[in-house]
Amino acid sequence: MSDTAAPARSRKKTRRPRVRTADLLVLIVVGILGVAVFNLGKDQIFSLLYNPIAGLIVLIMIIEFLWLKSGDRTRLYRLENDRLRTKLRKDEELLKRGRDLLHQAIESAESEQARPLEWHQQAISLQKDIDDRV
């Protein structure tokens, strides 16, 4: 047996682990804290952390985070609303086609110009479209 006939599972490619943004952020924060402790000292770092300006910076960061998060949600809600509008429009179109077919069948049956084969084909086409939607 040749190597080309080997099953696909034996020829798996090994994936390289991807670097995630959160991992990079943690490394950056740890690096900055390490440099700060080395250069400033523990006491001076705590005095900077409990400074009123530090509280203001944290408050601004929280407000910015909430603002960005709400912007993302608003965009997602708009996309979902557009998708639902498109679905509703297609459903209304199928319903209109079904009503037109029934109305045509009723009118033709009353006038005795019945063409059952044509209605049957239209009904099958409509049924397939409805089944695709559901």
C-alpha positions in Angstrom: 0.0 0.0 0.0 1.3 3.5 -0.8 1.3 6.6 1.3 -1.3 8.2 -1.0 -3.8 5.5 0.0 -3.5 6.2 3.7 -6.7 7.3 5.3 -7.4 11.0 5.8 -7.3 10.8 9.6 -3.6 9.6 9.6 -2.7 12.7 7.5 -3.9 15.3 10.0 -2.2 18.6 10.0 -1.1 19.9 13.3 -2.6 23.3 14.0 -0.5 26.0 15.5 -2.1 27.6 18.6 -3.4 31.0 17.8 -2.4 34.0 19.8 -5.4 35.5 21.4 -5.9 39.2 22.2 -6.7 38.5 25.8 -3.4 36.7 26.3 -1.4 39.6 24.8 -3.3 42.1 27.0 -2.5 40.1 30.1 1.2 39.9 29.2 1.3 43.7 28.6 -0.4 44.5 31.9 2.0 42.1 33.8 4.9 43.7 32.0 3.8 47.2 32.9 3.2 46.3 36.5 6.6 44.6 36.7 8.4 47.7 35.3 6.4 49.9 37.7 7.2 47.9 40.8 10.9 47.8 39.8 11.1 51.6 39.1 8.6 53.1 41.5 8.4 50.8 44.5 5.4 49.2 46.1 4.4 52.2 48.3 4.5 54.7 45.5 2.3 52.5 43.3 -0.4 52.2 46.0 -0.3 56.0 46.5 -0.9 56.4 42.7 -3.8 53.8 42.8 -5.6 55.6 45.6 -5.3 59.0 44.0 -8.6 60.8 43.1 -7.4 61.1 39.5 -7.1 57.3 39.3 -10.8 57.0 40.3 -11.7 59.5 37.6 -9.8 57.5 35.0 -11.5 54.3 36.0 -14.9 56.0 35.8 -14.1 57.3 32.3 -13.0 53.8 31.3 -16.2 52.2 32.6 -18.4 54.8 30.7 -16.4 54.2 27.5 -16.8 50.4 27.9 -20.5 50.7 28.3 -20.8 53.1 25.4 -18.8 50.8 23.0 -20.8 47.7 24.2 -24.1 49.4 23.6 -23.0 50.4 20.1 -22.2 46.8 19.3 -25.5 45.7 20.5 -27.3 48.3 18.6 -25.6 47.2 15.4 -26.5 43.5 16.1 -30.1 44.5 16.8 -30.3 46.4 13.4 -28.9 43.4 11.6 -31.4 41.1 13.3 -34.3 43.4 12.5 -33.2 43.6 8.8 -33.1 39.8 8.7 -36.5 39.5 10.2 -38.0 42.1 7.9 -36.7 40.1 4.9 -38.2 36.9 6.3 -41.5 38.6 6.9 -41.5 40.0 3.4 -40.9 36.5 1.9 -43.6 35.0 4.1 -46.1 37.6 3.0 -45.2 37.0 -0.6 -45.9 33.3 -0.2 -49.2 34.0 1.5 -50.2 36.3 -1.3 -49.4 33.6 -3.9 -51.4 31.1 -1.9 -54.4 33.4 -1.7 -54.2 34.3 -5.4 -54.1 30.6 -6.3 -57.1 29.8 -4.1 -59.0 32.8 -5.5 -58.2 31.8 -9.1 -59.4 28.2 -8.4 -62.6 29.4 -6.8 -63.4 31.8 -9.7 -62.6 29.2 -12.4 -64.7 26.5 -10.7 -67.7 28.9 -10.6 -67.3 29.7 -14.3 -66.7 26.0 -15.2 -63.4 26.7 -16.9 -61.6 24.3 -14.5 -58.0 23.4 -15.4 -57.1 21.1 -12.5 -53.7 20.1 -13.9 -52.5 23.7 -14.1 -53.8 24.5 -10.5 -52.2 21.2 -9.3 -48.8 22.2 -10.7 -49.1 25.7 -9.2 -50.2 24.3 -5.9 -47.2 21.9 -5.9 -44.8 24.7 -6.7 -46.3 26.8 -3.9 -46.1 23.9 -1.5 -42.4 23.4 -2.3 -41.7 27.1 -1.7 -43.6 27.0 1.6 -41.7 23.9 2.7 -38.4 25.6 1.9 -39.4 28.5 4.1 -40.4 26.4 7.0 
